[in-house]
């Protein structure tokens, strides 16, 4: 049994009491140092993970061999739950973006608990539904929203937990471009405008958000 409790924030904030108890009873703690890989794209998936502390980056390799960053998950998020329904190859590589503490729950252990407590199956289906809706929103944003709006939303999403301005985001322009599916030059042009408007400031190895409300306005779909 993992000694710590699940964070009451993020994706885990909506998990039922019964599911939280099951996860706590069955979980094994996994500690990762910054830069350490949890699993590679193509590895067999047999467990779900909850982020108790830290951050995990998810990436894939493009056809030309370039690394494409898909997402950054932080404390309170869960991933790998699809393996509970259909174990198979991991679709992305998971790497600790900073020193992190995770809970791991094996597929076989979850199935055993569901057989003993069938009501947990409803909780797992609800969890999978939330993930599917989240993935749908991400796809819609990527397809339909203009690049400045996508970039503003992604910067807010990637900002440190409970961020207060000014706050620094330690990601380069090239890394931000990977997150929003754009070129570094296009992202650099947008950031230059935002610097001029006092929304952000430049910083070594990243940027500093100085006007969170202004950034929030840029993240609205009608602010093109």
Secondary structure, DSSP 8 states (H G I E B T S, - for coil): --SS---SSGGGGG--HHHHHHHHHH-EEEEE-TT-EEE-TTSB--EEEEEEESEEEEEEE-TTS-EEEEEEEETT-EE-GGGGTS--B-SSEEEESSSEEEEEEEHHHHHHHHHH-THHHHHHHHHHHHHHHHHHHHHHHHHHS-HHHHHHHHHHHHS-TT--SSEEE---HHHHHHHHT--HHHHHHHHHHHHHTTSEEEETTEEEE--HHHHHHHTSTT--
